[in-house]
Amino acid sequence: MPASHANRWQKDEDIFVAALRLGTNFDWKQIEVAFQSIFEGSTATKKDLESRFNKNLKPQLDIPREQRTVADAIDDYRHYGKVTYPEDQVVVDKALEYLGSLDPEDRLW
């Protein structure tokens, strides 16, 4: 089940899921708890979040620019320390904001 807003996933929700999956060692239950604390009223379960990541967000190699997901932008930043495309900066900034709200010991980078 999508997270919110008329059963559609929102970009901020995708960024949050990708940021916590790629930027922490959290398991899906911990991501669910964090997700529900940020997106109040969400009914997304750990399985919903895991499915969203694995089916729609999981970073891929060598894909066309127009098919990149928010997770691709975050993954590139994680590996190279900079954005690949200028439009990725907004995504990376939001991901860093989410990660910055966590205890530093929970973050991988």
C-alpha positions as CSV (number, residue, x, y, z in Angstrom):
1,M,0.0,0.0,0.0
2,P,1.4,3.4,-0.9
3,A,2.4,5.6,2.0
4,S,0.0,8.6,1.8
5,H,-1.9,11.2,-0.2
6,A,-4.6,9.3,-2.2
7,N,-2.5,6.1,-2.3
8,R,0.4,7.6,-4.2
9,W,4.0,7.7,-3.1
10,Q,5.4,11.2,-2.8
11,K,8.9,12.2,-3.8
12,D,9.9,13.1,-0.2
13,E,8.8,9.7,1.0
14,D,10.9,8.0,-1.7
15,I,13.9,10.2,-0.7
16,F,13.4,9.2,2.9
17,V,13.2,5.5,2.2
18,A,16.2,5.6,-0.1
19,A,18.3,7.7,2.3
20,L,17.7,5.4,5.3
21,R,18.2,2.3,3.3
22,L,21.5,3.5,1.7
23,G,22.7,5.7,4.6
24,T,22.1,3.6,7.7
25,N,22.3,0.0,8.9
26,F,18.6,0.2,9.9
27,D,16.5,-2.9,9.3
28,W,13.1,-2.4,7.7
29,K,11.3,-2.3,11.0
30,Q,13.5,0.6,12.1
31,I,12.9,2.4,8.8
32,E,9.2,1.9,9.3
33,V,9.3,3.5,12.8
34,A,11.3,6.4,11.5
35,F,9.1,6.8,8.4
36,Q,5.9,6.9,10.5
37,S,7.5,9.5,12.9
38,I,8.3,11.8,9.9
39,F,5.2,11.2,7.8
40,E,2.5,11.3,10.4
41,G,-0.7,9.4,9.5
42,S,1.2,7.0,7.2
43,T,0.0,3.5,7.1
44,A,3.1,2.1,5.3
45,T,4.4,-1.1,6.8
46,K,8.0,-2.3,6.7
47,K,6.9,-4.6,3.9
48,D,5.5,-1.7,1.9
49,L,8.7,0.3,2.4
50,E,10.9,-2.7,1.4
51,S,8.8,-3.4,-1.7
52,R,8.9,0.3,-2.7
53,F,12.7,0.3,-2.5
54,N,13.3,-3.0,-4.2
55,K,10.8,-2.6,-7.0
56,N,11.0,1.1,-7.7
57,L,14.0,2.8,-6.1
58,K,16.9,0.3,-5.9
59,P,19.9,2.0,-7.5
60,Q,21.0,0.6,-10.9
61,L,24.1,0.9,-13.0
62,D,24.3,2.5,-16.4
63,I,20.7,3.6,-16.9
64,P,19.6,6.5,-19.0
65,R,19.5,9.8,-17.2
66,E,15.7,10.1,-17.5
67,Q,15.1,6.7,-15.9
68,R,17.2,7.5,-12.7
69,T,15.5,7.3,-9.4
70,V,16.1,9.4,-6.2
71,A,18.1,6.4,-5.0
72,D,20.4,6.6,-8.0
73,A,21.2,10.2,-7.1
74,I,21.7,9.4,-3.4
75,D,23.9,6.3,-4.3
76,D,26.1,8.4,-6.6
77,Y,26.6,11.0,-3.9
78,R,27.4,8.2,-1.4
79,H,30.1,6.8,-3.6
80,Y,31.6,9.9,-5.2
81,G,30.8,12.7,-2.7
82,K,29.2,14.9,-5.3
83,V,26.1,14.9,-7.4
84,T,26.2,13.5,-10.9
85,Y,23.6,15.9,-12.4
86,P,22.6,19.3,-11.2
87,E,19.0,18.3,-10.7
88,D,20.2,15.7,-8.2
89,Q,21.3,18.3,-5.7
90,V,17.7,18.9,-4.4
91,V,17.4,15.1,-3.7
92,V,20.8,14.8,-2.1
93,D,20.1,17.9,0.1
94,K,16.8,16.4,1.3
95,A,18.5,13.0,1.9
96,L,21.3,14.7,4.0
97,E,18.6,16.6,5.9
98,Y,16.9,13.3,6.8
99,L,20.2,11.6,7.7
100,G,21.3,14.6,9.7
101,S,18.3,14.2,12.0
102,L,19.5,10.8,13.1
103,D,22.0,10.0,15.8
104,P,25.5,10.1,14.1
105,E,26.1,6.5,15.2
106,D,23.2,5.3,13.1
107,R,24.5,6.9,9.9
108,L,27.0,5.2,7.6
109,W,28.2,8.4,6.0
